[in-house]
């Protein structure tokens, strides 16, 4: 059983490392506002977000370092770019009126979303940058660097981490699929307060990503 211990550790390491960074509760209000109260659409969109997140995590684990080296992009630049996306999304959430006609129309049309629209909305901004943002990608790349380079162990380690990514995606699906129900219990005022607080937290997270990337580029303490 000894050879399987490192593989089990690799499997567990992915969700244990990534879920605190992802913190899917911060994206739950955006998800709930997208689907409204339609549980069928919520499950469809949550499933697609989970699938998207799995692909992003696995791609970052296996080929993240190769892609960055190929295009000459450093991790600090990834953090700065992702931080700008997170901060801009959070600013739009803070500046928007939760009861305006645009949001109401979006909720009314949620039940009629086509598969193409589900795909489009599931990736930006829910999958990226709110769920699998620069912090998640950077952490995934770091985890992928720990996979052994020998062919047999690489395949085994990559498979174990892919399973760990699947566990992470399952947790994301469960959180997002039930987010609208939880926010409905909070009521209109409770949801508004929660969305504003989480939007402010997202803004701070985006600024932190930008500062961390800038500090790494300039050799400053993060």
C-alpha positions, 0 to 999 in steps of 0.5 A: 500500500506504500506506493499509494500513499503519495497518490492519496496525498496528491488527491487530497492536496488539490481540494484542500489547497484550492477550495480555501482560495476559490471560496465559492461563497464569494461568487454565489451572489453573482451566480444567483443573480444570473439564474434567478429562482429557476432551480433547473437552470441553476443546476445546468449552470452549476454543472457547466461551471464545475466542468469549466473549473475542472478543465481550468484546474487540470490544464493549470496542473499539467501544462500551466508552466509550459504555457507560461514559458512558451508565451514568456508570461510570468506568474506575477503578470497573471496575478495582476491581469486576474486582479484587474478582472476581479476588481472590475467585476466587484466594482460593477457589483458595488455600483449596480442597483439590485432592483433595476430593470436590467437585472429583473429582465435577466432573472425573468429570461433565465429559464429560457437560457439556451445551451450556448448562453449557459456556456457563455455565462458560465465561463465569464465571470463565474468560472473566470475570474470569480471561481478559478481566478489568478490565485487558483491558477497560480496554486494549481501550477505550483501543485503541478510542479510537484508531479514526478517526472518519470513516465509511470509516476507522472501518469499516476500523479496526474491522474490522482490530481485530476481526481482531486480536481474532480472533488473540487468541482463537485463541491463547487457544483453543490454550492452553486446549485443551492446558492439561489435557495440559500439567498432566497431564505435571506430575503431581499434585504439580506441578499442585498447586504450580502452581495454588497459585502461580498462585492467589497471583499472581491474588490479587496481580493482583486487589489491584493492580487494586483499588489502581490503581482506588482510586489513580486515583479519589483522584489517587494515584500507581498 
